[in-house]
């Protein structure tokens, strides 16, 4: 029997690569697609895959997708459209490739449905890690991020009780080797020139500041139940070793493959089984050199800051994530400098006073809203501490 799949974020980079992969095998049936906007590309995807259950987040100008006027097509509209799709359509695997904090509600809906969650929306775990952890059954979440997929694959080499450390690799971005003083004059155009990966602007800048690696450490903490003091990151410019697991006997197991997201995406759909020829294998007849170096925490303070935020848990990671998204947008618009991104995040965090209440989805989104307003206030030179908590 074919595995039934829903793809959330179907028109994004991860979503489109996932759908391309699914076309190479007859073992899956696409039963639901969701996108932010009802575009021609979304309608084409729906028709191509014969999918009749759809969701579109945008409501203005919404049109029928997959064939206007087709009574057999069900289209859900609105901010909660993806959540309703997950609740109303039975699936074995749901890929959550929604962008940003909006993916948390969909993640929780998938977990409550009992389907396997192929998680590409790292914000779900960053801002709502405790909530996601409480909702997930053992083994229900399979990571799509290349680093976390690599760790999951490496962990199969030994018992979890034998794990000493998790080691995430980072490309170092376009500014590897630069001092903090040299980073002060970086332009948005320079920050968007990633040496290895082709990604959206937010993730590319996050890689340049190394905020992305900080977010991935928080994600790894929740995915693998590992204390922060036993999660490290190391710079590996070639992006061939995607992450490593160190065991108590001194062995280190690494996952090695070309920098191509199709491999971790394919692993998530049928974990722990593998697709045939998901990506071209490395050519071992050719000479290769790989290098590893420690992170320069003075030039790139985001990783240590993210670890401290992760250790505080609660709504602190939500504030970190939201403040970063605003600061990156302000940097790309030319209103602040490159080093001001992490400095601004730190300022917002210093002014956050979390409410004395149990963690909830509503509380997470309230913290997210406060942090966005606070970040704008910091850029404007105002005192974020005076803002209302919601």
N, C-alpha and C positions, 0 to 999 in steps of 0.2 A: 504493500500500500504506500502511495506517495505521501511524503510529509507535506502538510499544509503550511504555507508561509504567508505572513503579512510583512510588508516592508513600509515602515514609517520614515518619511524623509526620502521618498522615492526619486525625486528629481535632483537631489544633491549628489556630491561626488561619491560618497559611500553607497548611497541607494542605487545609483545608476551602475556602478561597478558590480554590486550585488546582483542586480537583475541580469546583467550580461553574463555573470557566472552561472546563474540558474538556467540560462538558455543552453548551456553546454551539457546538461544532464536531464534525464527524464524522471528523476527520483523525487522531484518537488512539484507542488502545485501552488501557484500564487493565488491566494484567495482574498487578498486585501491590499490596497495601496493608499498611502496618505502623502499629501504634500502641503506646502504652505499656501500655494496659490493654484488656481485652476488655469493652467497654461496649456498651450498647444502641445508642449512636450509631455505634460502629464496625461493629456488625452491620448496621445500617441502610445505612451507606455501602457495605458489601460487597454487599448485596442490590441496592441501587439501581444500582450500576455493573456488576453481574454478574461480580464478581471472585471467583475461586476459589482464589487463592494469597494467603495472609494470614500475618502475623507479629504476635505479641503479646509484648512484653518481660516483662510480669509473669507469674509462674507460679502464684501463690496464687489459688485460686478461678477459674482459667482455664476458660472455657467455649467451646464451638464458636461461631464467628462466621459470619455469612452463612448461617445455617440449620443448627440442631443436627442431627446425625445424617446430614448430607448426605455421602455417600461421595465426591462429586466435589470437595469442598472440602478443601484441604490447609492446616492451621493449624500454624505453627511457634511454639513457646513458649520463653521464656528470654531471658536478657540478650543472646544472640547471634542471636536470631530474625531481626532485620532483615538481618544479615549473611548468614545462610543463605538468606533470600528472594532477595537480590541474586545470590548465587552459583548458585542453583538455577533461577531464572526468567529467561529471555532478555528483555532490554528494550533499547530504543533510547535512552531517556532515564530517568534516575532523579532524582526530586526528593528531596533530603535536607533535611527540615524537622524532624529530631530535635532535641530540646532538649539543650543542654549538651555536655560533653566526651564523652558517650557516642556522639556523632555521628561521631567520628574513625574508629572501626573501620568504620562503614558507608561513609564517604567513600572509604577505601582499598579496600574491597571493590568499590565501583562502578568506581573507576579501573582496578582489575585486571581487571574484567569487560569493559572496552572500551566501555561505554555512556557517553553524554554525562552529565555530572554537573551537574544544576541545583542549585546550592549555596545553601541558606538557613541552613545550620548554620555560622555564622562561627567557632565554636570549633575546627572542624577545621583551619582555617588558622592561627588564633591559637596553639593549643597544639602543633600538629603540622605547621607550615608547611613545614619542610624535608623532612619525610617525604612530604607530599602533593605538593610540587613535584617530588620525584624520581619519584613514581609516575605523574604525569599526562602524557599526550601533549599536544602543542600543540593548543590550542583545545578540549580535552576538558572543561574546567570553564567553565560559564556562571553568572555570579553572579546571585543573586536579591535580595540587599539592594538597596534603591532607589538608594543612592549608587554602588555598584559597577556596577549595571546602567547607570546614567547615564554613568559613565566609559566603560564598554565601548561604549556607543552613540556617545559623543563621539569616541572614538578612531578611528572609521570615517571621520572627516573629514580624516585625514592619515596620513602614514607614521609608524610608531613612532619612527623616528630624528628626527622633527621635533617630538617632544613635549618641552616645557620643564618643565611642572609638572602634577601632578594636584591639584585643589582640591576637597575634600569639603565639603559644606555641612552645618551643624548647626542645628537649630531653636533651640538655646539652652536648651531645656527650660523648666520653670516658673519658674526662678530667674534668668533672663537679667537682667543689670544689677545683681544683688545683690552686695554686698561679701562677703568671707570672714567678717567679723564678723557680718553679717546671716544668713549661712547656718548659723551655729552652733545657732540655735534652731529649725531647720526640723523639722517633724513628718513622719512617714510619710504621713499623709493629704495633706499639701501636696505631697510629692515625687511622689505617684502621680497628680497632676492635670496630665497633659501637655497643652499647649495645642493640639497639632495631630494627633497620632497616637493610636490606640487600641491598646495593646500589653499584654503580660504585665507582672507587677509587677517582675521582675528587669530587663527591658529598659527599663521606664519609669524606674526609679531610676537605671539606668546612663545614661540620657539626662540626667537631672537632675544627676548628678555629672560628666557628660561622659566617663565611662569608656567608654561606647559608642563615642564618636568615636575614642578611643585604640585600641580593638579594631579599628575599621574601618580605621584607618591601617595597622595590622599586616596586616590582610587585603588591603588594596590593594597593599602592598609585594609580597606573594606572587602575587596575581592578575595584576598588570601588570608585574612585574619592574622596579619603579621604586625607586631608593634613597630612604631615608627623608628625606634632606635636600631631596628634590624632591616631597614630599607635604605639602600644607598642608590646614588646615581653617579655615573661616570661618563665622561665625554668620549664618544667614538665617532669621529668625523665621517667614516665611510658608510655608516648606517647599514652594515651587513649583519653584525651581531645585534639582534633586536632586544635582548635582555638575557640575564643569567640568573641561575640559582646556585648558591654556594651551600654545600652540605657539611655536616659536622665532622666528616672524615677528612676534610680538606679538598674534596673534589668540587669542581665548578662545572656545571652543565650549561651550555649556551645553545640558543636557537639561532641558526644562521640561514639567511636567504636574501635574495635581492630586495632592495627597498620598493616593495610592491604590495599595496593594500589588499590585493585580491587573495593572497594567501591567508591572512588572518580572517578575512570575511568568509572564505570557504570553510575554514575550520569551525567557525561559529554556527554554520547552518547544520552540520551533522556531527558535532563533537562526540567522540574524539576521532571520528573517521575522516579520511582525507580525500579530496577531489583528485582525479587524475590530471596532471599537467595544469594545476591552478596557475602557476607562474613558471617561467623558464628557470631551470636549475642553474646554480653557479657552475661555471666552466673551470674545473679543477686542473685542466691541462695548461691554464694560463697562470703566470706568476701573479701573486696578490700580496699586498701588505696592508695589515690592519694596525691601527694604533689606538691607544687608550690613555686618557689623562684625567687628572682630577678636575673638578669644577673650581673655577676661580670665584669664591664666594664674595670677595670684595667687589669685583666687577659685576657679578650676577647674584645679588642677595635674595632673589625671589625664592630659591629652593629652600633655604633655611627658614625664611618667613612662612612659607606654606607649611612646612613641618610643624612649626610652632602653632599655627592656626589649626592644623589637623589634630594636634594633641589637645587643644582646648575644646574641639568638637562643637556640639550644639549648632548654633547659627553662625558661628565664626567663619567657617568655610564659605557659607553663602555670601557673607559680607565681602570676603576676599575676592570671590569670583565676580560678583556684581561690580565692585569697585574697579577691578581690572578691566572688565568689558568697557566701562565708561572711559577709563584712562586711555585705553588703546584707541577708541574712537576719537578722543580729543587729540591724541598724538597724530593719527592719520589725517586729521583735519588741519594739522599744523599749529594747534593752539598751545601745546606743551611739548617739551623736549623728550627724548627717548628715556633718559634716566628718571624723569619725573613720573613715569608710569608706575614703577614700583615704589618710589617715594610717596606718591599720592595714595597708593593702596595702604601703605603703612600708616599714613596720617588718618585715613578713614578708620582703620582698625583701632587706632588709639582713641578715637572718639566714640566708638560703639559701646553701648551699655545694654547688654541683652536682657530681655524681660525675664522675670523669675517665674517661668511657666514651663510645663513639659513640652518637649519638642513636638511640633506638629507641622503638617504641610502648610497650613495657614501662617504659622510662625516663621517658617522658612521663607515664604514669599513676602511676608511683611519685612523681614530683614533684608531681602533682596531689594525691595522698593526703597527702603531707607538708605541702603548703601549707594544706590544709583543717585539719589538726590544729594547725598553727602559728598559723593565724588564730584558732582557738578559744582557743589558749593566750594569744595577745596580748590578746584580749578579757577573759580571766580574769586578766590581769596576770602571767602566767608567762613564762618565757624560752623562746621557740620554738627558739632555737639548740641547746638541749639535746635536742631530739627526735631520734629515730632517723630515718635518711634514707629509710625505706620504711614 
